[in-house]
Amino acid sequence: MSESYDVVIIGGGPGGYNCAIRAGQLGLKVACVEMRGKLGGTCLNVGCIPSKALLHASEMFETASTQFAAMGIKTGGIELDLPAMMQQKSDAVDGLTKGIEFLFKKNGVDYIRGKGRIAGAGTVEVEGEDGPKTLSAKHIVIATGSEVTPLPGVEIDEERVVSSTGALELDKVPGKLILIGAGVIGLELGSVWRRLGAEVTVIEYLDRILPGMDTELAKTAQRTFAKQGIEFRLGHKVTGVDKSDPATLKVSIEPSAGGESETLEADTVLVAIGRRPYTEGLGLETVGIEADARGFISNEHFRTSAENVWVIGDTTHGPMLAHKAEDEGVACAERIAGKAGHVNYGIIPGVVYTAPEIASVGKTEDELKAEGRAYKKGKFPFQANSRARTNHTTDGFIKILADAETDEILGAHMIGAHVGEMIGEICLAMEFQAASEDVARTCHPHPTLTEAVRQAAMGVEGWTMQA
């Protein structure tokens, strides 16, 4: 006997579990199938959440080691307890995964442990610990997320050559860490291990870090990270990793455009060149769905080419971000329930949780120039912000871009302490199509870091007052 549902969601990550909760709130009978054994997907288990736990702990460790004395705090010596640091990370993850299980119960969602696959129209088969199970569904939502993109010629063993997953579980601080890829994931994890004592070298195929982000922002970030001790080898590619020596890894690199190769030595190599959709064994062929060459499943307002089969999150196009998947999950559930679910893809922020943090939303200057769109710019340095000065966090700036004629905010790009929290103000402003003047004339509390946002908005019309 198969169990019948209005909606069966395959995947319990940010997209899947939020879709399930919203569908339950809307009165639908819902099941969410997850093969990991824990809800939360990559983000909660081996991504966003554990990495932020280590970023926070490692930043506190470095602050205590390097800045406390100047602030009049005597510690008597700082010592790293890596097992304890890893345990607090795991505790945070465990608490949050159990929290999702509670929310499922609260909203009437059935949590089914096992690997789900589509087995024809309206049918999902689950291979679980208790044997196979068949579910029938009026609607199926694909929310299987993504997996690490492998690097040809480099074998990841999650011990000496690691992905982001292995980098969250190292049992000792590497002496030398080579990081392949200067994107968000790599820079965050590279920052963790640098703070804890590793020598970090970044190998990036392109001639810049943080591809896709505002160029001025990326250049400022690179200079800041270089001052912190991270070495960058831009315009280079890794051609192989020799693991024959049990003590030292030998990493072969050469210029991306071709040229003489060289060998670098490392204790650990972290491969962080991106992620790809996870659709292995999903049974797409049973309903006539074909993924594109990169593995993405196309959609039209979350509908796939198969009737009553939907797709959200990393498995479909758009930025591979947990909050994008969450918004899609909610909107998808609402559309299934006959409501007008919608996602504004022009206002999805991106944040890099390094120190300083980096945050961006909307159009970059590069994009506006390419479009030929006339714009105005306001920029304000944290060096001139009173709270940043008292907190010793003066690196970085806020930049706001607005239409030259209408003054509508088109984008914002920030680097500095806590800008991952501040970007939300601009997202809200953009959602309401606010002008830069609307932000500039909104009273902000003093002294706060958020005053830098207001001052940058003032700068769009040329009346910045504090710099």
N, C-alpha and C positions, 0 to 999 in steps of 0.2 A: 504494500500500500504506500502510495506517495503522499506526502503532506502538501497541502495547497496553500498558496500565499498570493496576496495581491502583488507583492514585490519581493524578489530575491536578489540580494546584492552580493556579488562575488568580490570579496576584499574588505577588510576591516580597518583600513587606514583612515586618514583625516577625511578623505572624500566619502568612503564607504560608510564609516560609522556616523558621520553627520547626516548623510542621506538617510540612513536607517532611522536615526532619532527623529528627524523631521517628518519622515513618512509615518512613523508611529504617532507623532503628535497630530497628524492630519487624519488619523483614524484608519489607516491602512494596516492590513496584516502583513508583517514584515519579518524576513529572516535575513541575517547577515552571515555569510560563510567566510571563515578565516582559517588559513592553513598554518599560520605561524605558531599557534598555541597561545598567543596573547594578542589582544586587540591593540590598535594604534598604528599598525603598519610600520614601514621603515622609519617614518618621522619620529614616532614615539619610542620605538625600541632600539633602533641603531642609527638614528639620524638627528633631527632637530633637537630633541629633548636631552639625550645623553651628552651631545656635543655642547649644549648650552650649560649643562651642569659642570662639565670640565672647563669650559671657557670661564665661567664665573669663579670657580675654585682656583684655577691657575692665575687669573688676574688678581685675586686677593693675595695669593702667594707672592706674586711679583711685587705688588704694591707694598706688602708688609716687608719684603726683603729690601726694597730700593727707596721707598718714600716715607716710611713711618718716622725714621729718625729726623728728617727735615721738618716734620710736623710736630716734633716734640714728644714722640711716642717711643719709649725704650722697650724693646721686646726681649732682650737677653739672648737673641739668636733665633733664627727661623729654620725649621727642618721640615723637609717634605716627607709625608707618609702617604706614598702612592696607593697602597692597598685601601687605606681609609678613604682617600679621595675617590677611588673607583667604587667603593661601597656606597658612598652617599649618592653617587650618580645612579647606581642600580636601584637604590631605595626610592629615588624620585620617579624612575621609570615604573617600578612596580606599583607604586601608589596611584599613578595616573592610569595605568592599564586597568587596575581594579575599579577605578572611578568610572571608566567607560562601561564596564560590565554592569555597574550599578545603574547608569543612565539607560542602558538597554532594558533592564528590568522595570525601571520607572516608566518607560515609554512603550512597554509591551513588545519589544523586539526580541525575537528568538535568535540566540547566538549559537551558531552551529560550527563546531570545530572540525576542520578537515579541508582538503583541497577540492574546490568546486570547478566543474567544467560544464559548459553548455552542451546538451545532448539532444539538440533539435529544438524546434519552436516550443516555448513555454516549459522547457524541462532543464533542470540542473541536477547533475549527478555529483555526489559528494563522497570522496574517499576519506573516511575518518577513522579515528582510533577504534570505534565500535563497529567497523565494517562499512560497506557501501550504503548509501541512502539516496533516494530520489525525491526531488522537490518539484512540484509543478507551480508555475507562476504566471500570472497575467502579464507581468513585466519583469525583465531581467536587467540589472544594472551592472555593467563591467566597471570595477573600481580596483583593479589589480595592481595599480601603481607602476613602479619602475625598479630596475636593478642596476648595479654598477656596470658601466661600460668598460669592457676589457681592453687592454692595450696589446695589439698584436706583437708577438715575440716576447712578451713579459708575463710570466706565470705568477699569479697571485696565490700565495700559500697561507695568507693571513697570519703568518708568524714573522718572517723577515721581509717579505714583500706583501704589503697589506693594501686592502681597499679602505674606504672610510669605516667600514665595519670593524676590521682588525685594528685600525688606528685608535678606536675607542676602548680597546681591551689590552693594550700593551702592558706587560708586567714590569717593565723597567723603562727609564728614560733613555732613548737612544743617544749615543754620543754624537753621531752624525745622521741626520735625516735628510734624504733627498725626496722632494715632493714633485711629482709629475703633474703639472696642471696648476695654473694660477687663477682658478675660478673661486667661487664662494666657498665650496666645501674644503678645498685644499688650503686656502688661506686661513680659514677658521681652525682647522686641525693643526696646521703648521704653527699657528700662533700658540695653541695649547702647549705643544711640546717645546717650542722655543722658550716660553716662560718658565718651563720646568727644568730647562738646562740643556736642551739639544741645540746643536749647530744645524741650522736649517738652510738648505739650498733649494730654490724653486727653479724647475726647468719648464719653460712654457714655449709651445710651438709658435705662438703669435709674438708680435713685437710689443705687446702691452699686456697688463694684467686686467682682470675683470672685464672680459669682452662683453659688449652690449651695454655696459654702464657708461655714463657721461665721461668723456675723455679727460676733462680737467679733474674730475673726481678721482679717476683711476690713477692719474699721474701723481696727485697729492698723496693718495694712499700708498703708492709704491715708495715714494720718498720717505714717508712716515715709517713704513715697515722696514725699509733699509736702515734707517737710523736706529731701529730697535734691534738690528742684528741679522735680519733675514737677507740672504744673498739671492739675487735674481739673475738667471741666465735666460734672457728672453730671446726669441727667434731661434730656439734650439729644440731638437726632438731627441727622445730616448730611443735607441735602436736595439737595446738588449740589456739584460741584467744577468751577470755571471754569478751563480750561487755556489760554485765549486769550492770556494774557500769557506770553511765553517765560521771563520771569524769576521770576514769582511766581504761585503757585496761590492762587485765592480760594475759600475753603470756606464754603458757606452752612450755617448751623445755626439751629435753633429749638428751643424747649422741647418735650419729648416729648409733654406734655399739651396742646400748642398755645400759641401766643403769638407775640410779635414776633421776627422773624428778625434775624440779624446775620451779618456776614462776617468771617472770620478769614483771615489770610495765612499761607502756608507755602511752604517749598521742596520738601518731600516730604510726601505723605499715605500713611499705611499703613492699609489696610483689614484689620481682624482681627476680624470679627464671628462667626467660627466656621467649621465645616467641614460638608460634606454628603457622604453616601455616593456613591461613584463606581461607576456601573453602566452608563455610556454604551456602547451597542453590545455588551452582554454576552450578548445572545441569551436573556434570561430567558423570553421568550414561547415559545421553542421547547420548553420543558419545563413550561409552564403556571405559572411563578412570577410573582407580581405584587408589586411593591414597594408600601409604603404611601405616604401623601401626602407624607411627608418623604424618601422614597427608600430607606428601610430595608427589608431583607428579614427577615421574621420567621423564627424557628427554634424548634424543640423539642429541646433538648440538641444544638444545632448542625445538626439536620436541617431542611431546608426542606420545603415542601409537595410537592416533586418527589422521587420515589424515588431514593435514592443521590446526591442533590445536597445538599451541606452548605454552611454559611456561617459565617464567623468575622470578628472584627475590626470595623473602623469601618463595614462594610457592613451590620452588623446592630445590634440595640439594645444599649444600655449605654454606659458612658463611652468616649469616643474617646481611648484611651490605648494606647501601644505595649505596655505590660506586660499589659494586659487582653487584647490581641490575641495576645500570646505564649502566655498561659495557655490561651486558647481553642484556639490552634493545636495545642498539645500534647494537650489533652483530646480534641479532635476526632480527631486521629490515633489516639489510644488507643481511642476508641469504634469507629472504622472497623476497627481490628484486633481488636475483640471484648473490649476491656478496659473498665474502669469509669472513664473520664475524667471529671473534675469540675472546676468552677471555683466558688469561693466568692465570689459577687459582693458580699457584705457586707464583704469585707476587701480591697478594691482601693484602694491609697493614691493620693492625688493630690499632686503636688509642683509648686511654682512656683519656678523656679531663678533668682530675683532675688537681690539682696543687701539685707536678709537673705532667706534661703530661707523658703518657706512649705510646710508639709506637713500632710496631713489624712488620716484613715482612719476609717471607721465613721460612727456617728450624730453629727450636730451637735446643739448645744443646741436650735436651732430645731426640728429634727425630733423630738427627745424631748419637748419641750413640746407640740408639735402632737399627738403620740401620747398625751399624758397619762401618760407613763411617769415614775415617780419615779426620780430619779438623784442622785448625789453628784458633786461636782467638786473636783479638786485642781489647783492652778495654782502655777507657780513661775517667777519672772522670771530671765532670764539675768544681770541686773544683780547678782544675789546668787551667781552661779556663779564660782568662783575662776578657772577656765580662761578663761571669757569675759572676765573682767576683765583677765587678763594678755595676752589676744589682741586687746583693744580691740574686742570684738564683743558688746557688752552689750545690743543692741536685742532685744526680743522676749521670748517666754515659752513654756512648755510647759503644756498643759491636758489633763487626762485625765478622762474621764467614765465613771462606773461605776453599775451598777444599785444602787439604794438598799437593796435587801434582800439580794441575793446577792453583791454586790461585783464581779460579772463586768464586765470592761472593755467598754464599748459604743462608745467612740470616743476619738480623740486628735487634738488640733489644736495645731500648733506654728508659731512664727515665730521665726527666729533663724539664726545661722550653722550650716550643715551639718545642718539638721533633715531634709533629704531623705535623709540616711543614717540618722538616728536613728529615723525613723518605722518602719523595718523591725522594730525590737525590739517595738513595739506590735502590728504585724501578726502576728508570730509568737505573741505572747502571746494575741491574740484568736483565732488559729487553734486554739489549745489551750484556749480558753474560760477563760483565766486571770483571776484576781481582781486588783484593783489591789494588794492586799497581796502577791501573788506577786512583782510587780515591785518593790514597796517593800522587800521583804526579800531581794532578790537583790543581792549585792555588786557594785558598779560600781567601776571603777578611778578613782583620784584622783591628780591633778586632771584631769578630763575634762568636756567639755560634756554627756556622757551622764548625768552625775550629776543634771542638771536633770530628766531623765525620772524618775529614782528619787524625787527630792524632790517632784515633782508627784504621783506615785503615793502617797507618804506623805500628801500633803495631802488626798487623798480621804477618809481617816479622821481628818484633823485633827492629824497629828503631823509636819508639815514641820519640819525641824530647822535649816535654814540660811537661813531668811528669816522 
